[in-house]
Amino acid sequence: MKEIKLMIFDCDGVLSDGSIIYDNRRIESKAFSAKDGLGFRLLQTVGIIPAVITGRESQLLAQRCADVGIEHLYQAVANKLTVAEELLKKLGLSWSECAYMGDDWNDMSVIRKAALTAAPADIFPDFAKEIDYICTRPGGKGAVREFIEVVLKKQGLYEDAVKRFLTNLAAR
């Protein structure tokens, strides 16, 4: 396996806890983890590209991605594999440089191709059998950050990522 240069994430059940909440006016709300957001910043300090590919469409997700600097957001995607392959081609990367985090069968086509895969702790047992790393945290509650740290540590980049993040923070 080459170094991971791209990490792709699903949204519902990964970046969020999977709840789809509507109020009486059918206005949707989602909760995202601030810890995951900082994880995305750590990735970016060492040049690893985060991306999100999701089957649903949400302005809330678009805002969250903008807030944490995720440039590659693909929503309302019926075929995640096709979009992931197009993104890899656009970035000049191969599957051996890609990690993926999903939480259910609609992620399987990408999971079967990615070099390293993860899922939140609260996935169903049959799906867990297909995954390389099962997080100790559930979706929307720091699972993304956990997987990011696993990848950074595996590649020997974690200490550098934290150092760069703190340097950038002090420079503001």
Backbone as CSV, one residue per row, in Angstrom:
resi,resn,N_x,N_y,N_z,CA_x,CA_y,CA_z,C_x,C_y,C_z
1,MET,0.837,-1.195,0.000,0.000,0.000,0.000,0.871,1.243,0.000
2,LYS,0.584,2.166,-0.911,1.265,3.452,-0.939,0.754,4.316,0.204
3,GLU,1.363,5.473,0.362,0.860,6.431,1.347,-0.539,6.881,0.958
4,ILE,-1.361,7.084,1.968,-2.705,7.620,1.728,-2.578,9.110,1.433
5,LYS,-3.149,9.532,0.305,-3.114,10.940,-0.096,-4.511,11.537,-0.210
6,LEU,-5.531,10.666,-0.187,-6.922,11.089,-0.288,-7.741,10.265,0.692
7,MET,-8.560,10.953,1.493,-9.490,10.271,2.394,-10.896,10.720,2.026
8,ILE,-11.727,9.755,1.657,-13.107,10.036,1.264,-14.032,9.568,2.379
9,PHE,-15.042,10.373,2.670,-15.991,10.083,3.743,-17.421,10.152,3.220
10,ASP,-18.254,9.259,3.720,-19.702,9.357,3.557,-20.179,10.404,4.561
11,CYS,-21.423,10.849,4.465,-21.942,11.822,5.429,-22.814,11.165,6.495
12,ASP,-24.029,10.805,6.129,-24.987,10.320,7.130,-24.519,9.004,7.742
13,GLY,-24.332,9.017,9.047,-23.831,7.862,9.765,-22.327,7.876,9.961
14,VAL,-21.637,8.809,9.293,-20.187,8.952,9.410,-19.855,10.340,9.939
15,LEU,-20.103,11.375,9.120,-19.912,12.748,9.594,-21.009,13.158,10.575
16,SER,-22.171,12.560,10.431,-23.284,12.793,11.364,-23.646,11.451,11.999
17,ASP,-24.545,11.486,12.952,-24.937,10.233,13.615,-25.947,9.429,12.801
18,GLY,-26.288,9.915,11.636,-27.223,9.212,10.764,-28.661,9.652,10.925
19,SER,-28.916,10.490,11.923,-30.279,11.001,12.115,-30.610,12.012,11.029
20,ILE,-31.831,11.936,10.546,-32.339,12.950,9.621,-33.518,13.600,10.339
21,ILE,-33.301,14.811,10.800,-34.264,15.488,11.669,-34.941,16.617,10.896
22,TYR,-36.274,16.594,10.892,-37.052,17.661,10.262,-37.899,18.330,11.337
23,ASP,-38.060,19.655,11.232,-39.017,20.313,12.120,-40.387,20.325,11.426
24,ASN,-41.370,20.988,12.019,-42.727,20.994,11.458,-42.825,21.662,10.096
25,ARG,-41.820,22.462,9.746,-41.798,23.103,8.426,-40.939,22.310,7.436
26,ARG,-40.537,21.091,7.843,-39.684,20.189,7.053,-38.302,20.774,6.805
27,ILE,-37.848,21.585,7.750,-36.487,22.102,7.686,-35.585,21.085,8.377
28,GLU,-34.567,20.657,7.652,-33.671,19.610,8.133,-32.584,20.184,9.040
29,SER,-32.169,19.393,10.014,-31.007,19.763,10.820,-30.104,18.541,10.965
30,LYS,-28.830,18.802,11.163,-27.827,17.755,11.357,-26.856,18.256,12.419
31,ALA,-26.229,17.328,13.101,-25.175,17.681,14.050,-23.859,17.097,13.548
32,PHE,-22.826,17.910,13.564,-21.487,17.489,13.160,-20.544,17.654,14.346
33,SER,-19.534,16.836,14.419,-18.570,16.879,15.512,-17.470,17.907,15.241
34,ALA,-17.252,18.794,16.202,-16.143,19.749,16.105,-14.806,19.012,16.094
35,LYS,-14.742,17.889,16.787,-13.516,17.091,16.815,-13.174,16.576,15.408
36,ASP,-14.188,16.154,14.670,-13.966,15.728,13.285,-13.457,16.895,12.455
37,GLY,-14.020,18.073,12.680,-13.607,19.264,11.935,-12.135,19.566,12.119
38,LEU,-11.653,19.455,13.345,-10.234,19.686,13.592,-9.398,18.593,12.927
39,GLY,-9.926,17.390,12.893,-9.238,16.309,12.185,-9.015,16.632,10.721
40,PHE,-10.013,17.227,10.074,-9.850,17.625,8.673,-8.731,18.643,8.527
41,ARG,-8.643,19.563,9.468,-7.574,20.567,9.440,-6.201,19.907,9.592
42,LEU,-6.105,18.886,10.459,-4.843,18.163,10.618,-4.436,17.501,9.302
43,LEU,-5.384,16.873,8.626,-5.093,16.245,7.330,-4.509,17.249,6.358
44,GLN,-5.147,18.389,6.284,-4.757,19.394,5.301,-3.364,19.958,5.569
45,THR,-2.928,19.993,6.839,-1.596,20.540,7.131,-0.486,19.684,6.550
46,VAL,-0.761,18.402,6.311,0.260,17.513,5.749,-0.060,17.091,4.319
47,GLY,-1.006,17.780,3.690,-1.276,17.575,2.273,-2.173,16.406,1.916
48,ILE,-2.832,15.809,2.894,-3.797,14.756,2.578,-5.133,15.411,2.273
49,ILE,-5.743,15.029,1.189,-6.968,15.667,0.701,-8.193,14.967,1.268
50,PRO,-9.073,15.710,1.957,-10.347,15.131,2.386,-11.417,15.363,1.324
51,ALA,-12.332,14.419,1.203,-13.454,14.554,0.274,-14.680,13.896,0.900
52,VAL,-15.849,14.326,0.450,-17.112,13.747,0.914,-17.928,13.358,-0.308
53,ILE,-18.410,12.118,-0.304,-19.325,11.637,-1.344,-20.535,11.067,-0.619
54,THR,-21.705,11.618,-0.924,-22.913,11.204,-0.211,-24.098,11.047,-1.163
55,GLY,-24.994,10.176,-0.803,-26.177,9.928,-1.616,-27.268,10.978,-1.462
56,ARG,-27.265,11.685,-0.353,-28.285,12.717,-0.111,-27.717,14.083,-0.454
57,GLU,-28.596,15.073,-0.490,-28.157,16.450,-0.720,-28.593,17.306,0.444
58,SER,-27.685,18.139,0.937,-27.968,18.955,2.099,-27.145,20.241,2.064
59,GLN,-27.833,21.366,2.177,-27.127,22.639,2.268,-26.310,22.700,3.553
60,LEU,-26.784,22.016,4.590,-26.046,21.973,5.856,-24.678,21.318,5.665
61,LEU,-24.624,20.244,4.897,-23.359,19.582,4.621,-22.445,20.479,3.795
62,ALA,-23.012,21.168,2.816,-22.208,22.086,2.006,-21.582,23.164,2.900
63,GLN,-22.355,23.679,3.844,-21.839,24.692,4.760,-20.747,24.105,5.654
64,ARG,-20.957,22.892,6.156,-19.958,22.254,7.014,-18.653,22.033,6.258
65,CYS,-18.744,21.552,5.040,-17.540,21.335,4.237,-16.805,22.653,3.976
66,ALA,-17.547,23.701,3.679,-16.927,25.013,3.489,-16.235,25.474,4.777
67,ASP,-16.876,25.246,5.910,-16.317,25.667,7.202,-14.996,24.974,7.530
68,VAL,-14.860,23.713,7.140,-13.640,22.967,7.489,-12.677,22.806,6.307
69,GLY,-12.950,23.492,5.207,-12.018,23.518,4.087,-12.029,22.299,3.180
70,ILE,-13.154,21.585,3.132,-13.259,20.441,2.221,-13.738,20.954,0.867
71,GLU,-12.861,20.894,-0.122,-13.176,21.394,-1.461,-13.913,20.374,-2.317
72,HIS,-13.709,19.115,-2.038,-14.275,18.058,-2.876,-15.506,17.457,-2.192
73,LEU,-16.658,18.015,-2.532,-17.940,17.564,-1.995,-18.831,17.156,-3.152
74,TYR,-19.343,15.936,-3.084,-20.233,15.412,-4.117,-21.495,14.923,-3.427
75,GLN,-22.632,15.544,-3.779,-23.911,15.218,-3.150,-24.887,14.638,-4.167
76,ALA,-25.917,13.978,-3.642,-26.955,13.349,-4.467,-26.334,12.368,-5.461
77,VAL,-25.380,11.581,-4.969,-24.639,10.646,-5.808,-25.291,9.267,-5.741
78,ALA,-25.700,8.763,-6.879,-26.289,7.429,-6.938,-25.199,6.355,-7.006
79,ASN,-24.113,6.643,-7.719,-23.026,5.677,-7.883,-21.739,6.274,-7.320
80,LYS,-21.445,5.955,-6.074,-20.271,6.516,-5.401,-18.967,6.073,-6.052
81,LEU,-18.929,4.862,-6.585,-17.716,4.356,-7.210,-17.320,5.205,-8.416
82,THR,-18.275,5.529,-9.260,-17.988,6.340,-10.444,-17.430,7.702,-10.050
83,VAL,-18.050,8.337,-9.062,-17.597,9.657,-8.614,-16.204,9.553,-7.986
84,ALA,-15.964,8.527,-7.180,-14.645,8.346,-6.561,-13.575,8.136,-7.634
85,GLU,-13.878,7.337,-8.651,-12.916,7.108,-9.729,-12.620,8.397,-10.490
86,GLU,-13.646,9.206,-10.734,-13.441,10.492,-11.406,-12.576,11.419,-10.557
87,LEU,-12.798,11.423,-9.243,-11.997,12.260,-8.346,-10.540,11.795,-8.341
88,LEU,-10.307,10.506,-8.252,-8.940,9.994,-8.296,-8.241,10.407,-9.590
89,LYS,-8.945,10.270,-10.700,-8.369,10.653,-11.987,-8.044,12.143,-12.011
90,LYS,-8.969,12.962,-11.530,-8.771,14.415,-11.489,-7.541,14.788,-10.655
91,LEU,-7.330,14.065,-9.564,-6.210,14.361,-8.663,-4.926,13.633,-9.052
92,GLY,-4.995,12.757,-10.045,-3.816,12.003,-10.465,-3.382,10.968,-9.442
93,LEU,-4.352,10.375,-8.753,-4.074,9.388,-7.710,-4.632,8.024,-8.100
94,SER,-4.198,7.001,-7.362,-4.691,5.644,-7.593,-5.437,5.162,-6.351
95,TRP,-6.133,4.047,-6.494,-6.858,3.469,-5.361,-5.923,3.125,-4.215
96,SER,-4.684,2.793,-4.508,-3.731,2.431,-3.457,-3.357,3.628,-2.582
97,GLU,-3.772,4.826,-2.987,-3.502,6.052,-2.223,-4.770,6.620,-1.574
98,CYS,-5.828,5.820,-1.579,-7.143,6.291,-1.126,-7.654,5.492,0.067
99,ALA,-8.129,6.214,1.079,-8.830,5.609,2.215,-10.292,6.026,2.120
100,TYR,-11.171,5.175,2.641,-12.602,5.472,2.585,-13.268,5.091,3.900
101,MET,-14.183,5.947,4.344,-14.966,5.669,5.551,-16.442,5.739,5.216
102,GLY,-17.126,4.611,5.410,-18.560,4.524,5.175,-19.211,3.731,6.280
103,ASP,-20.538,3.616,6.196,-21.239,2.949,7.298,-22.322,1.959,6.864
104,ASP,-22.491,1.744,5.555,-23.547,0.822,5.159,-23.304,0.311,3.740
105,TRP,-24.185,-0.565,3.287,-23.986,-1.274,2.029,-23.865,-0.352,0.820
106,ASN,-24.458,0.833,0.864,-24.348,1.742,-0.282,-22.921,2.280,-0.459
107,ASP,-22.040,2.007,0.489,-20.636,2.398,0.399,-19.746,1.271,-0.115
108,MET,-20.302,0.083,-0.273,-19.504,-1.111,-0.540,-18.699,-1.039,-1.827
109,SER,-19.216,-0.439,-2.879,-18.463,-0.416,-4.138,-17.138,0.326,-3.972
110,VAL,-17.120,1.366,-3.176,-15.883,2.115,-2.939,-15.009,1.379,-1.927
111,ILE,-15.623,0.804,-0.926,-14.874,0.067,0.100,-14.069,-1.066,-0.532
112,ARG,-14.630,-1.715,-1.512,-13.923,-2.838,-2.158,-12.705,-2.387,-2.956
113,LYS,-12.609,-1.119,-3.277,-11.496,-0.596,-4.080,-10.437,0.128,-3.242
114,ALA,-10.841,0.791,-2.169,-9.925,1.628,-1.391,-8.844,0.803,-0.706
115,ALA,-7.686,1.410,-0.534,-6.550,0.742,0.095,-6.774,0.506,1.580
116,LEU,-7.494,1.404,2.228,-7.747,1.301,3.658,-9.173,1.778,3.906
117,THR,-9.926,1.014,4.707,-11.319,1.364,4.957,-11.612,1.404,6.447
118,ALA,-12.622,2.201,6.796,-13.040,2.309,8.193,-14.537,2.531,8.250
119,ALA,-15.077,2.288,9.433,-16.493,2.542,9.704,-16.622,2.938,11.170
120,PRO,-17.660,3.712,11.491,-17.912,4.060,12.885,-18.268,2.825,13.711
121,ALA,-18.174,2.965,15.007,-18.436,1.841,15.925,-19.856,1.307,15.824
122,ASP,-20.810,2.150,15.474,-22.219,1.773,15.510,-22.743,1.217,14.187
123,ILE,-21.908,0.491,13.458,-22.373,-0.122,12.213,-22.947,-1.504,12.511
124,PHE,-23.655,-2.046,11.544,-24.241,-3.366,11.695,-23.163,-4.441,11.526
125,PRO,-23.283,-5.545,12.267,-22.239,-6.585,12.279,-21.877,-7.166,10.907
126,ASP,-22.837,-7.401,10.055,-22.517,-7.972,8.745,-21.643,-7.033,7.922
127,PHE,-21.895,-5.737,8.026,-21.092,-4.752,7.299,-19.687,-4.674,7.887
128,ALA,-19.569,-4.828,9.193,-18.280,-4.732,9.878,-17.270,-5.741,9.335
129,LYS,-17.744,-6.872,8.863,-16.855,-7.914,8.338,-16.075,-7.449,7.108
130,GLU,-16.568,-6.405,6.439,-15.969,-5.922,5.198,-14.952,-4.801,5.408
131,ILE,-14.739,-4.374,6.645,-13.999,-3.156,6.961,-12.647,-3.474,7.592
132,ASP,-11.631,-2.673,7.249,-10.293,-2.845,7.823,-10.212,-2.363,9.268
133,TYR,-10.821,-1.220,9.545,-10.710,-0.618,10.883,-12.091,-0.172,11.358
134,ILE,-12.518,-0.694,12.495,-13.775,-0.271,13.111,-13.414,0.696,14.240
135,CYS,-13.913,1.905,14.129,-13.618,2.928,15.140,-14.253,2.569,16.486
136,THR,-13.740,3.134,17.532,-14.327,2.954,18.863,-15.430,3.970,19.107
137,ARG,-15.499,4.998,18.268,-16.504,6.056,18.401,-17.580,5.899,17.328
138,PRO,-18.805,6.296,17.659,-19.886,6.218,16.662,-19.831,7.372,15.663
139,GLY,-20.604,7.228,14.596,-20.714,8.273,13.590,-21.221,9.578,14.196
140,GLY,-20.629,10.685,13.758,-21.026,12.001,14.244,-20.505,12.333,15.627
141,LYS,-19.737,11.429,16.206,-19.238,11.606,17.581,-17.730,11.398,17.666
142,GLY,-17.017,11.752,16.615,-15.562,11.656,16.642,-14.967,10.479,15.900
143,ALA,-15.781,9.666,15.231,-15.251,8.523,14.478,-14.343,8.978,13.339
144,VAL,-14.722,10.043,12.674,-13.914,10.564,11.570,-12.543,10.993,12.091
145,ARG,-12.524,11.725,13.181,-11.253,12.171,13.778,-10.398,10.966,14.161
146,GLU,-11.015,9.961,14.731,-10.285,8.753,15.117,-9.607,8.119,13.901
147,PHE,-10.348,7.956,12.813,-9.778,7.350,11.605,-8.673,8.229,11.020
148,ILE,-8.879,9.535,11.012,-7.839,10.458,10.529,-6.560,10.266,11.337
149,GLU,-6.689,10.210,12.652,-5.502,10.026,13.491,-4.838,8.676,13.246
150,VAL,-5.629,7.627,13.021,-5.063,6.310,12.704,-4.204,6.400,11.439
151,VAL,-4.739,7.040,10.395,-4.002,7.168,9.139,-2.745,8.008,9.327
152,LEU,-2.872,9.144,10.009,-1.708,10.001,10.220,-0.621,9.283,11.019
153,LYS,-1.001,8.568,12.044,-0.017,7.836,12.860,0.616,6.697,12.066
154,LYS,-0.193,5.985,11.294,0.317,4.861,10.480,1.367,5.351,9.491
155,GLN,1.194,6.575,8.995,2.123,7.146,8.019,3.227,7.968,8.676
156,GLY,3.247,8.035,10.010,4.269,8.808,10.714,4.109,10.308,10.563
157,LEU,2.881,10.768,10.315,2.623,12.187,10.061,1.886,12.892,11.195
158,TYR,1.459,12.156,12.192,0.604,12.752,13.227,1.299,13.895,13.975
159,GLU,2.510,13.659,14.465,3.213,14.693,15.238,3.425,15.941,14.387
160,ASP,3.805,15.745,13.134,4.027,16.880,12.223,2.725,17.630,11.967
161,ALA,1.630,16.895,11.796,0.326,17.534,11.551,-0.074,18.406,12.739
162,VAL,0.083,17.889,13.943,-0.267,18.668,15.137,0.626,19.893,15.245
163,LYS,1.925,19.708,15.029,2.875,20.826,15.101,2.510,21.920,14.088
164,ARG,2.233,21.515,12.862,1.861,22.489,11.822,0.540,23.188,12.159
165,PHE,-0.412,22.427,12.680,-1.692,23.024,13.061,-1.476,24.088,14.133
166,LEU,-0.706,23.751,15.148,-0.466,24.705,16.237,0.319,25.929,15.755
167,THR,1.262,25.727,14.850,2.012,26.848,14.275,1.079,27.764,13.496
168,ASN,0.206,27.169,12.685,-0.766,27.967,11.913,-1.724,28.710,12.835
169,LEU,-2.112,28.072,13.912,-3.016,28.675,14.881,-2.362,29.886,15.559
170,ALA,-1.103,29.755,15.923,-0.370,30.831,16.589,-0.138,32.011,15.647
171,ALA,-0.060,31.723,14.338,0.205,32.773,13.355,-1.024,33.626,13.052
172,ARG,-2.175,33.207,13.497,-3.405,33.954,13.188,-3.530,35.198,14.024
